[in-house]
Amino acid sequence: MRFRKDASCAPTSTAANYRNALIARVKIMCDLDISERRKPQDGRSLREFRAATGSNCARTIPTRGLEDVVMRILPRQADPLEPARIWPKPAP
């Protein structure tokens, strides 16, 4: 298991016997089929934690004999980005 923060991956130690339980829990949180391990799946859910709302995005990827999960935890923005803020108009 690795965590990515500010564009750098940091490995963590997780016991091998917890791997399947963690994957099953992530699948349950994102409304994925926990019995399907041979096909890729995508899911999303909204969670509230300490008065902050966030979005969990999970993708499962079948690998040789195992299954990998990529999970993104994104903060929910109060105001959506407007195109004018992303691409400002050029000065005349």
Backbone bond lengths (Angstrom), bond angles and torsions (degrees), N, CA, C in turn:
res aa  C-N    CA-C-N  psi(-1)  N-CA   C-N-CA  omega(-1)  CA-C   N-CA-C  phi
1 M - - - 1.437 - - 1.517 107.83 -
2 R 1.333 115.33 135.57 1.454 121.00 178.61 1.517 109.17 -130.59
3 F 1.304 115.45 145.10 1.450 121.74 174.41 1.514 108.19 -111.45
4 R 1.309 115.74 137.92 1.457 120.15 178.41 1.510 108.87 -113.21
5 K 1.315 115.33 123.60 1.458 120.59 179.18 1.513 107.63 -139.58
6 D 1.299 116.27 125.63 1.455 122.63 179.85 1.521 112.09 55.08
7 A 1.316 116.24 47.27 1.463 125.05 173.89 1.521 114.70 67.16
8 S 1.318 118.54 18.59 1.465 119.75 174.74 1.531 108.63 -130.94
9 C 1.336 116.10 136.04 1.460 121.77 -179.36 1.515 109.58 -90.96
10 A 1.317 115.74 134.08 1.454 121.46 178.57 1.519 108.34 -121.24
11 P 1.339 118.73 114.99 1.467 120.15 178.88 1.523 111.12 -71.84
12 T 1.319 115.57 148.17 1.458 121.43 176.31 1.519 108.15 -126.00
13 S 1.293 116.26 161.76 1.461 119.58 178.36 1.526 109.37 -98.22
14 T 1.318 115.73 122.76 1.458 122.73 177.46 1.521 107.24 -130.56
15 A 1.301 116.27 133.56 1.464 119.98 179.79 1.522 109.85 -63.30
16 A 1.318 116.22 141.00 1.461 121.48 -177.28 1.522 112.06 -62.88
17 N 1.332 117.97 -30.21 1.464 118.99 -178.71 1.532 112.34 -75.74
18 Y 1.339 118.76 -11.10 1.464 121.47 175.82 1.521 112.32 -91.32
19 R 1.315 117.48 -7.74 1.470 121.04 -174.82 1.525 112.05 -58.97
20 N 1.322 117.43 -51.80 1.471 120.06 -178.60 1.517 112.07 -65.27
21 A 1.330 117.47 -35.30 1.464 120.17 178.48 1.524 111.18 -67.50
22 L 1.330 117.76 -39.86 1.464 120.71 177.65 1.523 111.34 -65.43
23 I 1.327 116.57 -42.70 1.459 119.84 179.23 1.525 110.62 -64.16
24 A 1.324 117.46 -41.82 1.468 120.74 178.94 1.523 110.81 -63.84
25 R 1.326 117.32 -39.58 1.471 120.12 -179.68 1.519 111.69 -66.62
26 V 1.327 117.05 -40.34 1.462 120.44 177.27 1.520 110.33 -64.11
27 K 1.334 117.27 -40.33 1.458 120.61 178.35 1.520 111.86 -64.27
28 I 1.311 117.03 -39.61 1.468 120.54 178.49 1.521 110.21 -65.87
29 M 1.325 117.17 -42.69 1.465 120.76 -179.68 1.526 112.25 -60.86
30 C 1.322 116.94 -34.45 1.466 121.22 -175.71 1.528 113.03 -103.44
31 D 1.322 117.56 16.62 1.468 123.65 176.01 1.534 112.53 57.07
32 L 1.331 116.64 46.50 1.453 121.77 175.96 1.525 109.58 -103.43
33 D 1.319 116.87 162.75 1.455 122.78 178.81 1.525 108.58 -78.11
34 I 1.336 117.43 113.52 1.460 119.95 -175.54 1.519 112.81 -75.07
35 S 1.324 118.23 -16.37 1.461 119.87 -179.62 1.527 112.68 -87.61
36 E 1.323 117.69 -17.35 1.469 121.05 -178.46 1.523 110.40 -86.96
37 R 1.338 116.05 117.62 1.460 121.00 -179.89 1.517 112.95 -121.66
38 R 1.330 117.51 -5.50 1.459 119.96 -174.68 1.516 113.41 -101.21
39 K 1.332 118.41 -9.37 1.452 121.49 179.58 1.531 109.51 -119.81
40 P 1.320 117.62 144.40 1.470 119.39 175.22 1.527 110.16 -67.08
41 Q 1.325 116.12 146.70 1.457 121.74 179.28 1.519 109.28 -135.16
42 D 1.330 116.25 150.98 1.461 123.18 174.93 1.514 108.65 -125.21
43 G 1.319 115.97 142.80 1.458 119.81 178.09 1.507 111.36 -153.17
44 R 1.321 114.28 164.92 1.459 120.49 -178.15 1.516 109.30 -151.75
45 S 1.321 115.95 148.14 1.459 120.28 175.27 1.514 109.44 -151.71
46 L 1.313 115.75 158.30 1.458 121.85 175.05 1.518 108.19 -105.32
47 R 1.307 117.28 134.02 1.458 122.41 -179.76 1.517 109.56 -130.08
48 E 1.313 114.86 149.89 1.460 121.05 176.81 1.519 108.33 -115.53
49 F 1.322 116.17 129.26 1.453 121.62 -177.63 1.510 109.01 -140.51
50 R 1.317 116.29 116.30 1.470 122.25 179.29 1.523 112.09 51.46
51 A 1.294 115.71 52.00 1.467 124.40 176.08 1.525 112.98 65.93
52 A 1.313 118.21 15.60 1.468 121.57 174.96 1.523 107.96 -120.43
53 T 1.306 116.41 136.35 1.456 120.84 -179.70 1.522 108.90 -101.65
54 G 1.314 115.74 136.70 1.454 120.60 179.61 1.509 111.11 -138.12
55 S 1.294 116.18 166.83 1.451 123.00 -179.98 1.520 108.76 -114.31
56 N 1.326 116.39 130.15 1.457 122.10 175.38 1.517 107.89 -103.72
57 C 1.312 116.68 125.12 1.460 122.11 175.18 1.519 107.14 -116.43
58 A 1.320 117.02 128.44 1.461 120.80 -178.96 1.516 109.81 -129.65
59 R 1.325 115.18 142.55 1.461 122.13 176.51 1.518 107.35 -134.40
60 T 1.325 116.39 128.81 1.465 120.48 176.83 1.522 108.79 -101.86
61 I 1.324 114.74 143.23 1.454 121.58 -177.80 1.521 108.29 -131.94
62 P 1.330 118.52 120.02 1.465 119.01 177.85 1.529 110.35 -71.57
63 T 1.312 115.69 136.58 1.463 122.07 176.22 1.516 107.98 -124.83
64 R 1.291 117.39 -179.54 1.459 121.42 -176.97 1.522 110.52 -66.39
65 G 1.321 116.78 102.64 1.457 121.94 177.33 1.518 114.98 80.45
66 L 1.321 118.50 -10.33 1.463 122.23 -177.75 1.517 110.10 -132.79
67 E 1.297 114.42 -167.97 1.457 121.83 177.74 1.518 107.43 -144.82
68 D 1.321 117.53 134.11 1.451 122.11 177.72 1.515 109.23 -108.71
69 V 1.321 115.48 150.50 1.457 121.53 179.33 1.515 108.44 -127.14
70 V 1.321 115.07 132.82 1.456 122.04 172.39 1.519 105.88 -111.37
71 M 1.324 116.11 126.27 1.460 119.91 -177.24 1.520 109.54 -129.61
72 R 1.311 115.39 132.52 1.463 121.75 176.42 1.516 108.37 -113.86
73 I 1.296 115.71 134.62 1.459 121.78 175.74 1.518 106.12 -114.50
74 L 1.317 115.63 110.90 1.458 121.01 -174.40 1.523 110.21 -114.62
75 P 1.329 118.12 136.01 1.465 119.63 175.45 1.521 110.30 -72.22
76 R 1.288 115.08 146.28 1.463 120.45 178.53 1.516 107.77 -84.81
77 Q 1.307 116.56 125.93 1.456 120.31 -178.18 1.512 109.99 -82.74
78 A 1.319 115.29 142.91 1.455 119.91 179.77 1.525 111.04 -70.39
79 D 1.315 117.40 -38.90 1.452 120.30 179.33 1.526 109.47 -124.41
80 P 1.324 117.39 134.46 1.463 119.50 179.93 1.527 110.82 -68.82
81 L 1.307 115.32 151.67 1.460 119.48 177.93 1.511 109.65 -73.18
82 E 1.307 114.80 133.53 1.452 120.33 177.82 1.520 108.63 -95.28
83 P 1.332 117.61 148.55 1.471 119.26 -179.67 1.528 112.92 -57.93
84 A 1.328 117.74 -30.82 1.462 120.12 -179.92 1.532 111.55 -66.80
85 R 1.333 117.44 -29.36 1.462 119.84 177.91 1.519 111.60 -76.82
86 I 1.332 116.92 -29.63 1.457 120.57 -179.17 1.522 110.70 -81.58
87 W 1.337 115.89 -48.27 1.457 121.01 -179.50 1.539 108.23 -118.86
88 P 1.312 117.22 90.36 1.461 118.09 -179.96 1.535 111.47 -66.95
89 K 1.292 114.04 149.61 1.473 119.51 179.79 1.518 109.18 -70.69
90 P 1.334 116.84 139.18 1.468 118.47 177.75 1.508 111.49 -68.48
91 A 1.317 115.31 149.84 1.476 120.34 178.55 1.517 109.72 -69.48
92 P 1.351 116.35 140.81 1.490 118.83 -179.67 1.500 112.96 -72.24
